[in-house]
Amino acid sequence: MYTTTFYSFKGGVGRSMALVNAGVELARRKRRVLLVDFDLAAPGLDTFKALESIEPSLGIVDFVNSYLESGKSDDVNKYVSRCHTEDESEELWLMPVGGSKSQYADQFHHIDWMDLYSSKDGFLLLEDLKQQWKDWVQPDYVLIDSPSGHTDVGSICTRQVPDAVAIFYFPNAQNLRGVSRAVKEIRSERTNSEENEIQLHFIMSNVPDLDDEHQTLGRQLRAFKTELGLREEPLVVHHNDSLSLLSQAVFTKDRPNSRLTSEYKEIVDQIVCRKAMH
Protein backbone atom coordinates (compact mmCIF):
# COMPACT_ATOMS: atom_id res chain seq x y z
CA MET A 1 0.00 0.00 0.00
CA TYR A 2 1.43 3.36 -1.07
CA THR A 3 -0.34 6.48 0.19
CA THR A 4 -0.15 9.87 -1.54
CA THR A 5 -1.86 12.96 -0.15
CA PHE A 6 -2.99 15.64 -2.60
CA TYR A 7 -2.49 18.99 -0.86
CA SER A 8 -2.78 22.68 -1.75
CA PHE A 9 -2.41 25.77 0.40
CA LYS A 10 -5.21 27.54 -1.47
CA GLY A 11 -8.30 26.16 -3.17
CA GLY A 12 -9.09 26.63 -6.84
CA VAL A 13 -6.04 24.85 -8.20
CA GLY A 14 -7.82 21.68 -9.33
CA ARG A 15 -6.44 19.43 -6.60
CA SER A 16 -9.53 17.23 -6.21
CA MET A 17 -10.04 16.98 -9.96
CA ALA A 18 -6.44 15.85 -10.36
CA LEU A 19 -6.86 13.28 -7.59
CA VAL A 20 -9.95 11.74 -9.17
CA ASN A 21 -8.30 11.61 -12.60
CA ALA A 22 -5.20 10.02 -11.10
CA GLY A 23 -7.27 7.47 -9.21
CA VAL A 24 -9.28 6.48 -12.27
CA GLU A 25 -6.11 6.23 -14.36
CA LEU A 26 -4.46 3.96 -11.81
CA ALA A 27 -7.56 1.75 -11.75
CA ARG A 28 -7.51 1.60 -15.55
CA ARG A 29 -3.92 0.38 -15.22
CA LYS A 30 -5.31 -2.51 -13.15
CA ARG A 31 -4.14 -1.19 -9.80
CA ARG A 32 -6.44 -1.43 -6.80
CA VAL A 33 -7.07 2.13 -5.64
CA LEU A 34 -8.67 3.69 -2.56
CA LEU A 35 -9.64 7.38 -2.63
CA VAL A 36 -10.19 9.06 0.75
CA ASP A 37 -12.03 12.37 1.14
CA PHE A 38 -10.34 14.07 4.10
CA ASP A 39 -11.32 17.58 2.97
CA LEU A 40 -13.90 17.66 5.74
CA ALA A 41 -14.77 21.37 5.48
CA ALA A 42 -15.32 21.23 1.71
CA PRO A 43 -15.98 17.60 0.75
CA GLY A 44 -17.08 16.44 -2.66
CA LEU A 45 -15.38 13.33 -4.04
CA ASP A 46 -18.70 11.48 -3.86
CA THR A 47 -20.23 14.00 -6.30
CA PHE A 48 -18.15 12.62 -9.19
CA LYS A 49 -20.17 10.23 -11.31
CA ALA A 50 -17.01 8.18 -11.85
CA LEU A 51 -16.96 7.50 -8.09
CA GLU A 52 -20.56 6.38 -7.79
CA SER A 53 -20.63 3.64 -5.16
CA ILE A 54 -22.14 0.24 -5.76
CA GLU A 55 -23.50 0.41 -2.20
CA PRO A 56 -23.67 3.51 0.01
CA SER A 57 -21.37 3.69 3.00
CA LEU A 58 -20.58 5.85 5.99
CA GLY A 59 -17.35 7.87 5.97
CA ILE A 60 -14.47 9.51 7.84
CA VAL A 61 -16.62 11.74 10.05
CA ASP A 62 -18.78 8.76 11.07
CA PHE A 63 -15.70 6.63 11.73
CA VAL A 64 -14.16 9.20 14.08
CA ASN A 65 -17.43 10.00 15.85
CA SER A 66 -18.06 6.30 16.40
CA TYR A 67 -14.68 6.09 18.12
CA LEU A 68 -15.42 9.14 20.26
CA GLU A 69 -18.70 7.60 21.39
CA SER A 70 -17.52 4.03 21.97
CA GLY A 71 -13.82 4.41 22.69
CA LYS A 72 -13.12 1.66 20.15
CA SER A 73 -12.07 1.73 16.50
CA ASP A 74 -14.88 0.35 14.34
CA ASP A 75 -14.52 -2.01 11.38
CA VAL A 76 -13.60 0.01 8.30
CA ASN A 77 -15.79 -2.05 5.95
CA LYS A 78 -18.79 0.07 7.03
CA TYR A 79 -17.05 3.23 5.87
CA VAL A 80 -15.57 2.23 2.51
CA SER A 81 -17.39 1.21 -0.65
CA ARG A 82 -16.40 -0.03 -4.08
CA CYS A 83 -17.19 2.29 -6.99
CA HIS A 84 -19.11 1.25 -10.06
CA THR A 85 -16.79 0.96 -13.06
CA GLU A 86 -17.57 0.14 -16.69
CA ASP A 87 -14.86 -2.50 -16.60
CA GLU A 88 -15.54 -4.83 -13.67
CA SER A 89 -11.86 -5.81 -13.53
CA GLU A 90 -11.03 -2.27 -12.39
CA GLU A 91 -11.03 -1.80 -8.61
CA LEU A 92 -11.71 1.70 -7.38
CA TRP A 93 -12.81 2.29 -3.79
CA LEU A 94 -14.00 5.39 -1.95
CA MET A 95 -14.03 6.44 1.68
CA PRO A 96 -16.20 9.59 1.65
CA VAL A 97 -16.55 12.12 4.44
CA GLY A 98 -19.89 10.56 5.41
CA GLY A 99 -22.24 12.21 7.85
CA SER A 100 -25.88 13.04 7.19
CA LYS A 101 -26.68 15.85 4.78
CA SER A 102 -28.90 17.66 7.29
CA GLN A 103 -26.58 17.33 10.30
CA TYR A 104 -23.14 17.20 8.70
CA ALA A 105 -21.98 20.54 10.10
CA ASP A 106 -22.77 19.46 13.66
CA GLN A 107 -21.15 16.05 13.14
CA PHE A 108 -18.04 17.63 11.61
CA HIS A 109 -17.65 20.31 14.29
CA HIS A 110 -18.22 17.74 17.03
CA ILE A 111 -14.70 16.46 16.37
CA ASP A 112 -12.00 18.32 18.29
CA TRP A 113 -8.92 17.05 16.49
CA MET A 114 -6.45 18.59 18.94
CA ASP A 115 -8.22 16.97 21.89
CA LEU A 116 -8.52 13.71 19.95
CA TYR A 117 -4.75 13.57 19.61
CA SER A 118 -3.78 14.99 23.00
CA SER A 119 -6.09 12.95 25.23
CA LYS A 120 -7.87 10.26 23.22
CA ASP A 121 -5.09 8.43 21.33
CA GLY A 122 -5.98 9.98 17.98
CA PHE A 123 -2.58 9.05 16.56
CA LEU A 124 -3.24 5.39 17.26
CA LEU A 125 -6.74 5.67 15.80
CA LEU A 126 -5.33 6.87 12.48
CA GLU A 127 -2.64 4.20 12.56
CA ASP A 128 -5.38 1.62 13.04
CA LEU A 129 -7.35 3.12 10.15
CA LYS A 130 -4.31 2.82 7.89
CA GLN A 131 -3.84 -0.79 8.89
CA GLN A 132 -7.50 -1.56 8.25
CA TRP A 133 -7.24 -0.02 4.76
CA LYS A 134 -4.30 -2.31 4.13
CA ASP A 135 -5.97 -5.43 5.52
CA TRP A 136 -9.52 -4.98 4.22
CA VAL A 137 -9.26 -3.06 0.94
CA GLN A 138 -5.71 -4.21 0.18
CA PRO A 139 -5.07 -1.26 -2.14
CA ASP A 140 -1.96 -0.77 -4.23
CA TYR A 141 -2.49 2.98 -3.91
CA VAL A 142 -4.33 5.24 -1.49
CA LEU A 143 -4.96 8.83 -2.65
CA ILE A 144 -6.07 11.28 0.04
CA ASP A 145 -7.76 14.61 -0.65
CA SER A 146 -6.45 16.94 2.06
CA PRO A 147 -8.00 20.19 3.25
CA SER A 148 -6.23 23.30 2.03
CA GLY A 149 -4.40 25.76 4.25
CA HIS A 150 -2.74 24.99 7.59
CA THR A 151 -5.09 22.88 9.73
CA ASP A 152 -4.94 20.05 12.24
CA VAL A 153 -6.53 17.68 9.74
CA GLY A 154 -4.18 18.88 7.02
CA SER A 155 -1.20 18.04 9.22
CA ILE A 156 -2.55 14.51 9.70
CA CYS A 157 -2.93 14.12 5.95
CA THR A 158 0.50 15.52 5.06
CA ARG A 159 2.65 14.31 7.96
CA GLN A 160 1.28 11.18 9.67
CA VAL A 161 -0.58 9.27 7.00
CA PRO A 162 1.29 9.50 3.67
CA ASP A 163 4.31 8.04 1.97
CA ALA A 164 4.23 11.01 -0.42
CA VAL A 165 2.57 14.40 -0.76
CA ALA A 166 1.61 15.94 -4.11
CA ILE A 167 1.64 19.70 -3.56
CA PHE A 168 -0.50 21.75 -5.95
CA TYR A 169 -0.01 25.49 -6.22
CA PHE A 170 -0.73 28.46 -8.42
CA PRO A 171 2.58 30.31 -8.87
CA ASN A 172 1.96 33.55 -6.97
CA ALA A 173 3.38 35.10 -3.78
CA GLN A 174 0.45 34.04 -1.59
CA ASN A 175 0.89 30.40 -2.49
CA LEU A 176 4.68 30.61 -2.16
CA ARG A 177 4.42 31.74 1.45
CA GLY A 178 1.83 29.11 2.39
CA VAL A 179 3.43 26.23 0.52
CA SER A 180 6.86 27.05 1.95
CA ARG A 181 5.57 26.62 5.49
CA ALA A 182 3.86 23.32 4.66
CA VAL A 183 6.97 21.97 2.96
CA LYS A 184 9.17 22.89 5.93
CA GLU A 185 6.81 21.06 8.29
CA ILE A 186 6.75 17.95 6.09
CA ARG A 187 10.52 17.91 5.73
CA SER A 188 10.89 18.37 9.49
CA GLU A 189 8.57 15.42 10.05
CA ARG A 190 10.55 13.10 7.82
CA THR A 191 13.82 14.24 9.43
CA ASN A 192 12.53 13.33 12.90
CA SER A 193 10.93 10.05 11.83
CA GLU A 194 12.46 6.59 11.71
CA GLU A 195 10.17 5.77 8.80
CA ASN A 196 11.04 6.34 5.15
CA GLU A 197 11.19 9.94 3.98
CA ILE A 198 7.94 11.49 2.83
CA GLN A 199 8.36 12.03 -0.90
CA LEU A 200 7.30 15.38 -2.34
CA HIS A 201 5.77 16.01 -5.77
CA PHE A 202 5.39 19.64 -6.86
CA ILE A 203 2.63 20.50 -9.35
CA MET A 204 2.20 24.01 -10.67
CA SER A 205 -1.51 24.02 -11.43
CA ASN A 206 -4.15 26.09 -13.25
CA VAL A 207 -1.32 27.80 -15.13
CA PRO A 208 -2.47 30.21 -17.87
CA ASP A 209 -1.52 29.07 -21.36
CA LEU A 210 -0.31 32.49 -22.53
CA ASP A 211 2.75 34.02 -24.13
CA ASP A 212 5.02 34.90 -21.22
CA GLU A 213 6.61 37.85 -23.04
CA HIS A 214 7.52 39.66 -19.80
CA GLN A 215 8.89 36.49 -18.14
CA THR A 216 6.39 36.82 -15.29
CA LEU A 217 5.83 33.09 -15.05
CA GLY A 218 9.54 32.44 -15.41
CA ARG A 219 10.36 34.69 -12.45
CA GLN A 220 7.73 33.02 -10.28
CA LEU A 221 8.99 29.59 -11.26
CA ARG A 222 12.53 30.54 -10.23
CA ALA A 223 11.26 32.00 -6.93
CA PHE A 224 9.46 28.74 -6.09
CA LYS A 225 12.47 26.63 -7.05
CA THR A 226 14.75 28.73 -4.85
CA GLU A 227 12.45 28.98 -1.83
CA LEU A 228 11.40 25.31 -1.91
CA GLY A 229 14.81 23.94 -2.83
CA LEU A 230 13.55 22.19 -5.95
CA ARG A 231 16.12 20.21 -7.88
CA GLU A 232 13.77 19.35 -10.71
CA GLU A 233 11.22 21.29 -12.71
CA PRO A 234 7.70 21.00 -11.23
CA LEU A 235 5.00 19.22 -13.14
CA VAL A 236 2.49 21.54 -14.82
CA VAL A 237 -1.28 21.37 -15.17
CA HIS A 238 -2.52 24.13 -17.46
CA HIS A 239 -5.72 26.08 -17.11
CA ASN A 240 -8.50 24.50 -19.15
CA ASP A 241 -11.69 26.22 -20.31
CA SER A 242 -13.57 23.04 -21.23
CA LEU A 243 -17.22 22.90 -20.18
CA SER A 244 -16.54 19.25 -19.35
CA LEU A 245 -15.16 20.52 -16.04
CA LEU A 246 -18.65 21.71 -15.07
CA SER A 247 -19.97 18.16 -15.31
CA GLN A 248 -16.86 16.88 -13.50
CA ALA A 249 -15.90 14.68 -16.41
CA VAL A 250 -12.87 12.50 -15.78
CA PHE A 251 -10.51 13.37 -18.59
CA THR A 252 -8.30 10.30 -18.26
CA LYS A 253 -11.37 8.19 -19.02
CA ASP A 254 -13.60 10.41 -21.16
CA ARG A 255 -11.05 12.48 -23.10
CA PRO A 256 -7.94 10.29 -23.32
CA ASN A 257 -6.24 12.32 -26.07
CA SER A 258 -6.52 15.73 -24.42
CA ARG A 259 -3.54 17.70 -23.11
CA LEU A 260 -5.07 17.70 -19.64
CA THR A 261 -5.13 13.91 -19.67
CA SER A 262 -1.47 13.87 -20.64
CA GLU A 263 -0.64 16.16 -17.71
CA TYR A 264 -2.64 14.04 -15.26
CA LYS A 265 -0.87 10.93 -16.52
CA GLU A 266 2.49 12.56 -15.83
CA ILE A 267 1.42 12.95 -12.20
CA VAL A 268 0.44 9.28 -12.10
CA ASP A 269 3.70 8.21 -13.71
CA GLN A 270 5.71 10.12 -11.12
CA ILE A 271 3.74 8.59 -8.23
CA VAL A 272 4.19 5.10 -9.69
CA CYS A 273 7.92 5.75 -10.15
CA ARG A 274 8.36 6.93 -6.56
CA LYS A 275 6.44 3.90 -5.27
CA ALA A 276 8.81 1.62 -7.15
CA MET A 277 11.72 3.37 -5.39
CA HIS A 278 10.03 3.26 -1.97
HELIX and SHEET records of a PDB file:
HELIX    1   1 ARG A   15  ARG A   28  1                                  14    
HELIX    2   2 LEU A   45  THR A   47  5                                   3    
HELIX    3   3 LYS A   49  LEU A   51  5                                   3    
HELIX    4   4 ILE A   60  SER A   70  1                                  11    
HELIX    5   5 VAL A   76  LYS A   78  5                                   3    
HELIX    6   6 TYR A  104  HIS A  109  1                                   6    
HELIX    7   7 TRP A  113  SER A  119  1                                   7    
HELIX    8   8 GLY A  122  GLN A  132  1                                  11    
HELIX    9   9 TRP A  133  VAL A  137  3                                   5    
HELIX   10  10 ASP A  152  SER A  155  1                                   4    
HELIX   11  11 ILE A  156  GLN A  160  3                                   5    
HELIX   12  12 ALA A  173  ASN A  192  1                                  20    
HELIX   13  13 THR A  216  LEU A  228  1                                  13    
HELIX   14  14 LEU A  243  LEU A  245  5                                   3    
HELIX   15  15 PHE A  251  ASP A  254  1                                   4    
HELIX   16  16 ARG A  259  MET A  277  1                                  19    
SHEET    1   A 8 SER A  81  ARG A  82  0                                        
SHEET    2   A 8 LEU A  92  MET A  95 -1                                        
SHEET    3   A 8 VAL A  33  ASP A  37  1                                        
SHEET    4   A 8 TYR A 141  ASP A 145  1                                        
SHEET    5   A 8 TYR A   2  SER A   8  1                                        
SHEET    6   A 8 ALA A 164  TYR A 169  1                                        
SHEET    7   A 8 GLN A 199  VAL A 207  1                                        
SHEET    8   A 8 LEU A 235  HIS A 238  1                                        
END                                                                             
